[in-house]
């Protein structure tokens, strides 16, 4: 397992993806365009009616107005993210685009966020109705104020330098009858905030590196290293099967380019103009059956017809016929 360097700057690399289709809301929203900062795990989302290029660009502008324009944007290979409009929009603002491997959620951490936000929305919709658009903002607030396992801090604390006041905080203050203290001077507050955020960043990076190493140890115990060269034929894992008897692997495809140790550009079989980025876990070598074996099988089938004419009598020794067949097979293989 390859360890990805930890992103140290907040909002410098953002992961964006589309979640849906979901139940249609009264305002006509069917999809949720989600975003997550890969450094602080700070989430954001915009409900949209569809995932066309124009809608996606408008939603990205809303997200960037809150997170800023990132240096790197990680996207999947959906047509709405790879269209000419989306590509031109991101190039104009100097944003580098990185595409995730298809059908490999391990390389796209926002997929885990999708599962979590769906569970939260399901609970909130059971309590307040089926309009998930109204429940998305309380769900985001909850996810921003919960300690993340990989960083040891809440996303809000890594972004704002302190935890947000939640209903639980208000209840705590009411029970303890906490009195408001006079605010410290602005200059002292700024320096203390800088020191606090720097310390939080150091602890978060250390925690993420520790989690990465632990995950790598568990993954490498059962991982099989694969490496391909340009022009190699590979089989592709079939993520969609028309029926239960469909094969698990399709292909063969051809390796066109090696992007990294784990990602390869593969030309799909039968589609000359179509190529996709696949993770190495989705590929395995394709071994073509040697032609000599095909010739050997065809020759043996012809000899079987001849042997059927040599029907042994009762006095014949069966071992003689077995040895004769073995000698013929051995002679063919040596040739």
C-alpha positions as CSV (number, residue, x, y, z in Angstrom):
1,X,0.0,0.0,0.0
2,X,1.4,3.4,-1.0
3,X,1.2,6.1,1.7
4,X,-0.1,9.4,0.3
5,X,1.7,12.5,1.7
6,X,-0.4,14.3,4.3
7,X,-2.0,17.6,3.1
8,X,-0.8,20.2,5.6
9,X,-2.6,23.3,4.3
10,X,-6.3,23.7,5.0
11,X,-8.4,24.0,1.8
12,X,-5.4,23.5,-0.5
13,X,-6.8,20.2,-1.8
14,X,-10.5,19.6,-1.9
15,X,-12.4,16.4,-2.9
16,X,-15.6,17.0,-4.8
17,X,-18.2,14.4,-5.9
18,X,-21.9,14.0,-6.6
19,X,-24.2,12.0,-4.4
20,X,-27.5,10.7,-5.7
21,X,-30.1,10.5,-7.2
22,X,-31.9,11.1,-3.9
23,X,-35.7,11.4,-3.4
24,X,-36.9,14.6,-5.1
25,X,-37.5,17.5,-2.7
26,X,-40.4,19.9,-2.9
27,X,-38.0,22.4,-4.7
28,X,-37.0,19.8,-7.2
29,X,-33.5,18.9,-5.9
30,X,-32.4,15.3,-6.6
31,X,-28.6,15.4,-6.1
32,X,-26.1,16.6,-3.6
33,X,-22.8,18.0,-4.7
34,X,-20.4,17.3,-1.8
35,X,-17.0,18.7,-1.0
36,X,-14.4,17.8,1.7
37,X,-11.1,19.4,2.6
38,X,-8.5,16.6,2.7
39,X,-6.5,18.3,5.4
40,X,-9.1,19.2,8.0
41,X,-11.9,16.9,6.8
42,X,-14.2,19.9,6.7
43,X,-17.3,19.0,4.7
44,X,-19.7,21.1,2.6
45,X,-22.5,20.3,0.3
46,X,-24.9,22.0,-2.2
47,X,-28.3,20.5,-3.2
48,X,-28.8,20.6,-7.0
49,X,-31.5,19.6,-9.4
50,X,-29.2,17.8,-11.8
51,X,-25.5,17.2,-12.4
52,X,-25.1,18.9,-15.8
53,X,-21.9,20.9,-16.4
54,X,-23.6,24.2,-15.9
55,X,-25.2,23.2,-12.6
56,X,-21.9,21.7,-11.4
57,X,-19.9,24.9,-12.2
58,X,-22.5,27.0,-10.3
59,X,-22.3,24.7,-7.3
60,X,-18.5,24.8,-7.3
61,X,-18.7,28.6,-7.2
62,X,-20.8,28.3,-4.1
63,X,-18.4,25.9,-2.5
64,X,-15.3,28.0,-3.4
65,X,-17.0,31.1,-1.9
66,X,-16.8,29.4,1.5
67,X,-13.6,27.4,1.1
68,X,-11.6,29.5,-1.3
69,X,-10.2,28.4,-4.6
70,X,-8.0,25.3,-3.9
71,X,-4.7,24.4,-5.5
72,X,-5.7,20.8,-6.3
73,X,-9.2,19.5,-6.9
74,X,-9.8,15.7,-6.8
75,X,-12.8,14.6,-8.9
76,X,-14.1,11.3,-10.3
77,X,-14.3,10.5,-14.0
78,X,-18.0,11.5,-14.4
79,X,-18.9,13.3,-17.6
80,X,-20.1,16.4,-15.7
81,X,-16.6,16.9,-14.2
82,X,-14.6,16.0,-17.4
83,X,-16.7,18.2,-19.8
84,X,-15.1,21.1,-21.7
85,X,-17.0,23.7,-19.6
86,X,-15.8,22.3,-16.2
87,X,-12.3,21.8,-17.5
88,X,-12.0,25.4,-18.8
89,X,-13.6,26.8,-15.7
90,X,-11.0,25.1,-13.4
91,X,-8.1,26.0,-15.7
92,X,-9.1,29.7,-15.7
93,X,-8.6,29.8,-11.9
94,X,-5.3,27.8,-11.9
95,X,-6.8,24.7,-10.2
96,X,-5.0,21.4,-10.9
97,X,-7.4,18.5,-11.4
98,X,-6.7,15.0,-10.2
99,X,-9.1,12.2,-11.2
100,X,-9.8,9.2,-8.9
101,X,-9.7,5.6,-10.1
102,X,-13.0,4.3,-11.3
103,X,-14.8,1.8,-9.0
104,X,-12.2,2.1,-6.3
105,X,-13.6,4.0,-3.3
106,X,-10.4,3.6,-1.3
107,X,-8.8,6.3,-3.5
108,X,-11.8,8.6,-3.0
109,X,-12.2,9.4,0.7
110,X,-15.4,11.4,0.1
111,X,-17.3,8.1,-0.6
112,X,-17.1,7.4,3.1
113,X,-18.6,10.9,3.8
114,X,-21.5,10.0,1.4
115,X,-22.3,6.9,3.5
116,X,-22.2,9.0,6.7
117,X,-24.3,11.9,5.5
118,X,-26.9,9.5,4.1
119,X,-27.3,7.9,7.5
120,X,-27.6,11.3,9.2
121,X,-30.1,12.5,6.7
122,X,-32.1,9.3,7.1
123,X,-32.4,9.9,10.9
124,X,-33.2,13.6,10.5
125,X,-35.9,12.9,7.8
126,X,-37.6,10.3,10.0
127,X,-38.0,13.0,12.7
128,X,-38.8,16.0,10.6
129,X,-40.2,14.7,7.3
130,X,-38.9,13.6,3.9
131,X,-37.4,16.9,2.8
132,X,-33.7,16.1,3.0
133,X,-32.8,19.5,1.6
134,X,-33.9,21.2,4.9
135,X,-32.0,18.5,6.9
136,X,-28.7,18.8,5.1
137,X,-27.5,21.9,7.0
138,X,-28.0,20.4,10.5
139,X,-26.3,17.3,9.2
140,X,-23.3,19.3,8.0
141,X,-23.1,21.2,11.3
142,X,-23.1,17.9,13.2
143,X,-20.3,16.5,11.0
144,X,-18.2,19.6,11.4
145,X,-18.4,19.5,15.2
146,X,-17.6,15.8,15.7
147,X,-14.0,14.7,16.4
148,X,-12.6,13.0,13.3
149,X,-10.8,9.7,13.9
150,X,-7.8,10.4,11.6
151,X,-7.0,13.9,12.9
152,X,-8.1,13.7,16.6
153,X,-9.8,17.1,16.2
154,X,-13.1,18.4,14.9
155,X,-13.1,19.8,11.4
156,X,-14.3,23.2,12.7
157,X,-11.5,23.4,15.2
158,X,-8.8,22.9,12.5
159,X,-10.5,25.5,10.3
160,X,-11.6,28.2,12.8
161,X,-9.1,27.5,15.6
162,X,-11.8,26.7,18.2
163,X,-14.8,24.5,18.6
164,X,-18.1,25.9,17.5
165,X,-20.8,26.5,20.1
166,X,-23.3,23.6,19.8
167,X,-26.6,23.0,21.6
168,X,-24.6,20.7,24.0
169,X,-22.3,23.6,24.8
170,X,-25.2,25.9,25.5
171,X,-26.7,23.3,27.8
172,X,-23.3,22.8,29.6
173,X,-23.0,26.6,30.2
174,X,-26.5,26.8,31.5
175,X,-26.0,23.9,34.0
176,X,-22.7,25.3,35.3
177,X,-23.9,28.9,35.1
178,X,-20.7,30.0,33.3
179,X,-20.2,33.7,33.5
180,X,-19.0,35.5,30.4
181,X,-15.5,36.9,30.9
182,X,-14.2,40.1,29.4
183,X,-12.6,39.5,26.0
184,X,-8.8,39.8,25.7
185,X,-7.2,42.4,23.5
186,X,-7.3,41.7,19.8
187,X,-3.5,41.5,19.4
188,X,-3.2,38.9,22.2
189,X,-6.1,36.9,20.8
190,X,-4.6,36.8,17.3
191,X,-1.2,35.5,18.6
192,X,-2.8,33.0,20.8
193,X,-5.0,31.8,18.0
194,X,-2.0,31.4,15.7
195,X,-0.1,29.4,18.2
196,X,-3.2,27.2,19.0
197,X,-3.8,26.5,15.3
198,X,-0.2,25.7,14.7
199,X,-0.2,23.3,17.6
200,X,-3.5,21.7,16.4
201,X,-2.0,21.3,12.9
202,X,1.1,19.5,14.2
203,X,-1.0,17.1,16.3
204,X,-3.4,16.5,13.5
205,X,-0.6,15.7,11.0
206,X,1.0,13.4,13.5
207,X,-2.3,11.6,14.1
208,X,-3.0,11.2,10.4
209,X,0.5,9.8,9.7
210,X,-0.1,7.3,12.6
211,X,-3.4,6.2,11.1
212,X,-1.9,5.9,7.6
213,X,0.9,3.6,8.9
214,X,-1.6,1.5,10.8
215,X,-3.8,1.1,7.8
216,X,-0.8,0.3,5.6
217,X,0.3,-2.5,8.0
218,X,-3.1,-4.2,7.9
219,X,-3.4,-3.8,4.2
220,X,0.0,-5.1,3.3
221,X,-0.6,-8.3,5.2
222,X,-2.9,-9.6,2.4
223,X,-1.9,-7.4,-0.5
224,X,-0.4,-8.8,-3.7
225,X,2.0,-6.4,-5.5
226,X,1.2,-6.0,-9.2
227,X,3.1,-4.0,-11.8
228,X,2.4,-3.6,-15.5
229,X,4.3,-2.2,-18.5
230,X,2.9,-0.2,-21.4
231,X,1.4,-2.6,-24.0
232,X,0.6,-5.3,-21.4
233,X,-2.7,-7.1,-21.8
234,X,-4.8,-7.1,-18.6
235,X,-8.2,-8.3,-17.4
236,X,-10.5,-5.7,-15.7
237,X,-12.6,-6.6,-12.7
238,X,-16.3,-6.5,-13.7
239,X,-18.1,-4.2,-11.4
240,X,-21.5,-4.7,-13.2
241,X,-22.8,-8.2,-14.0
242,X,-25.9,-8.8,-16.1
243,X,-26.6,-12.1,-14.3
244,X,-25.1,-14.4,-11.7
245,X,-23.3,-16.4,-14.4
246,X,-21.5,-13.5,-15.8
247,X,-17.7,-13.6,-15.6
248,X,-15.9,-11.7,-12.8
249,X,-13.3,-10.3,-15.2
250,X,-13.6,-8.7,-18.6
251,X,-11.1,-7.9,-21.3
252,X,-8.4,-8.0,-22.2
253,X,-7.6,-4.3,-22.2
254,X,-4.3,-2.7,-23.1
255,X,-2.1,-0.6,-20.8
256,X,-1.6,2.8,-22.4
257,X,0.1,4.8,-19.7
258,X,1.3,4.4,-16.1
259,X,0.2,7.4,-14.0
260,X,1.7,6.2,-10.7
261,X,2.5,3.0,-8.9
262,X,-1.2,2.3,-8.4
263,X,-3.0,3.9,-11.4
264,X,-2.9,2.9,-15.0
265,X,-4.7,4.2,-18.1
266,X,-6.3,1.2,-19.8
267,X,-7.8,1.1,-23.3
268,X,-11.0,-0.9,-23.1
269,X,-11.5,-3.9,-25.4
270,X,-13.5,-3.2,-28.6
271,X,-13.6,0.6,-28.0
272,X,-10.5,2.2,-29.6
273,X,-11.3,5.7,-28.5
274,X,-12.3,4.8,-24.9
275,X,-9.8,4.7,-22.1
276,X,-10.1,5.0,-18.3
277,X,-7.9,5.2,-15.3
278,X,-8.0,2.0,-13.2
279,X,-6.5,1.2,-9.9
280,X,-4.0,-1.7,-9.9
281,X,-6.3,-3.7,-7.6
282,X,-8.9,-3.7,-10.5
283,X,-6.4,-5.3,-12.9
284,X,-4.7,-8.7,-13.3
285,X,-2.4,-10.0,-16.0
286,X,-4.0,-11.6,-19.1
287,X,-2.2,-14.8,-20.2
288,X,-3.0,-16.0,-23.7
289,X,-3.2,-19.7,-24.3
290,X,-0.1,-20.8,-26.4
291,X,-0.9,-21.8,-29.9
292,X,1.2,-25.0,-29.5
293,X,-1.3,-26.3,-27.0
294,X,-4.2,-25.7,-29.4
295,X,-2.3,-27.6,-32.1
296,X,-1.6,-30.4,-29.7
297,X,-5.2,-30.7,-28.7
298,X,-6.4,-30.7,-32.3
299,X,-3.8,-33.4,-33.3
300,X,-4.8,-35.6,-30.3
301,X,-8.5,-35.3,-31.3
302,X,-7.6,-36.6,-34.8
303,X,-5.6,-39.5,-33.4
304,X,-8.5,-40.4,-31.1
305,X,-10.5,-41.0,-34.3
306,X,-7.8,-43.3,-35.6
307,X,-7.5,-45.2,-32.3
308,X,-11.2,-45.9,-32.3
309,X,-10.7,-48.0,-35.5
310,X,-8.0,-50.1,-33.6
311,X,-10.4,-51.8,-31.3
312,X,-8.5,-54.3,-29.1
313,X,-9.8,-57.8,-28.8
314,X,-10.3,-59.7,-25.6
315,X,-6.8,-61.2,-25.6
316,X,-5.2,-57.8,-26.0
317,X,-3.4,-56.2,-23.0
318,X,-5.1,-52.9,-21.9
319,X,-1.8,-51.6,-20.6
320,X,-0.4,-51.7,-24.2
321,X,-3.0,-49.1,-25.4
322,X,-2.4,-46.8,-22.4
323,X,1.3,-46.8,-22.9
324,X,0.9,-46.2,-26.6
325,X,-1.2,-43.1,-26.0
326,X,1.2,-41.7,-23.3
327,X,4.2,-42.1,-25.8
328,X,2.3,-40.1,-28.4
329,X,1.4,-37.3,-26.0
330,X,5.1,-37.1,-24.8
331,X,6.4,-37.0,-28.3
332,X,4.1,-34.1,-29.3
333,X,5.0,-32.1,-26.2
334,X,8.8,-32.5,-26.9
335,X,8.3,-31.3,-30.5
